[in-house]
Amino acid sequence: MSGKPKIQKYGSLRGVVTRLRDDLRVSANGGVDFVLLYAYNGTGKTRLSMEFKEAGKRKRGIKRDTLYFNAFTEDLFNWDNDLENDTERTLNINSESKFFDGFRALALEEKIFSYLERYAKFNFKIDYENWNVVFSKDVVNPKFRPGADEPQTIIANNIKISRGEENVFIWCIYLAICELVVDGSEAYNWVKFLYIDDPISSLDDNNAIAVGSDLAKLLRRCIGKVKVVISSHHSLFFNVMCNELKKQEHKSYFVYGKNNDGYSLQATHDTPFFHHVAMLSELKRASDAGQLYANHFNVLRGVLEKTSSFFGLADFSGCIHGIEDEILFSRALNLLSHGDYSLFDPKELTEDNKQLFRNILHGFLERYAFSLPEVHL
């Protein structure tokens, strides 16, 4: 360990992008292969990915250089639910997007399915004439009876897949296109950078590991052909990517941002990435500033649960055992971390609950001497 990681401050996302592109430098003599970014939701990850894309367009004589995956990618698809007949449900494709430059000519179904079968259990067919996708899935046959001639499962066609399954399908399309980029397809020879922001939202832990490992295999093929930025709010997925790519030339950062007051990049290459340490730093900052909201109790409980798991304790209350008022603190965390709150309409805590939060956090930090990153925007 070589002291506290350096924190770089920027007044705008454009400044952050300049830093990232400088880190990646497309040249034979410099630049890392990958940049990994961790940022909380609401920091501006999607806006950062779009600013990175726009920076490529601003270069003289270059129309575009970045193939991105973010929330806008998912918007290239929309459902026709056949509200009149409720039978022909299709996922429509925005064929005008450059994202689909080589889609039709190169017939990607096989590549897409090779990824899809790892994460989902449905099938699909792309209609290139009408630019839409229909889905099917094996379902239990309601007519099946043991000993009868009816099959146990039947194929349900023209189904509406779930939002999670839709996100997985779109992600698999992106991976298939990335393979074309790596293989030197003429349709995608303009791609110099891949920018991947939160590949699949709401990943459970098993899929976070699977998606990260599969992505890393593909990215190792990118070395010398295309540079890559990956940003995520998912701590396990970020850790998987760091571990998978640790032998490759890369840089990794925490990204901090607050409203329009600027952004900070904190390098993490000198220290292990621990999500709960970053969370504690944010909780301490919010506590000191008196800017505490209902969701902060939920975050604090999550940190205590991670810590108790690390030490092999039965539950989170073991982390505050022996601390003065431990019974009160445990009850408060149980009650206040399960209250209804909205991330889009945050409710500030009462002064009494703010003080209660400070007491719990202070007691925890007194017991476990974490070295917290000092981030001030």
Secondary structure, DSSP 8 states (H G I E B T S, - for coil): --SS--EEEESSHHHHHHHHHHHH--SSSS--SEEEEE--TTS-HHHHHHHHHHHHHHSTT-S--EEEESHHHHTTEEEE--TTTS---EEEE-TTSGGGTTHHHHT-HHHHHHHHHHH---EEEEETTTTEEEEEEEEE-TT--TTSSS-SEEEEES----HHHHHHHHHHHHHHHHHHHHTT-GGGTT--EEEEE-SSTT--HHHHHHHHHHHHHHHHTTTTT-EEEEEES-HHHHHHHHHHTTTSSEEEEEEEE-TTS-EEEEE-TTS---HHHHHHHHHHHHHHHT--BHHHHHHHHHHHHHHHHHTT-SSGGGGGTTSTTHHHHHHHHHHHTSS---SSS--B--HHHHHHHHHHHHHHHHHS---------
